[in-house]
Amino acid sequence: MRKFRTLDEFEEEYFRKHPEEIDNYLTEIFQEYAEDNDSGALLASLRVVARVRGISEIAALAI
């Protein structure tokens, strides 16, 4: 049986290879959220960033 990868897995792999683009990605997803209020898309994007950066690093930046 063939296992297909999800979009989240592709995004996670991309940001692991290009961590310098995470800040621009965050800016973009919050701008999109401000326009359409799609909290599901926002949370899915934040979940990808949390997996790449680690939740501890994100929490430290929020303080």
C-alpha positions, -999 to 999 in steps of 0.1 A, spaced: 0 0 0 14 34 -10 14 62 17 7 96 3 22 127 20 1 156 32 5 192 24 16 198 60 44 173 56 56 191 25 54 225 42 73 211 73 100 197 51 103 230 32 107 251 63 132 227 78 154 233 47 146 271 46 141 283 82 148 319 71 114 320 54 94 312 85 90 348 96 76 359 62 53 329 62 40 339 97 34 374 84 15 361 54 -7 337 74 -17 364 99 -26 388 70 -47 361 54 -64 355 87 -72 392 91 -89 391 57 -109 359 59 -110 350 97 -103 313 88 -91 301 122 -87 265 109 -62 276 82 -43 298 108 -41 270 133 -29 245 107 -1 268 96 9 275 132 10 238 138 35 234 110 57 262 124 55 247 159 67 214 146 97 230 127 108 254 154 97 236 184 71 248 208 97 257 235 113 282 211 80 297 201 70 301 238 103 318 246 98 343 217 63 351 230 76 362 264 
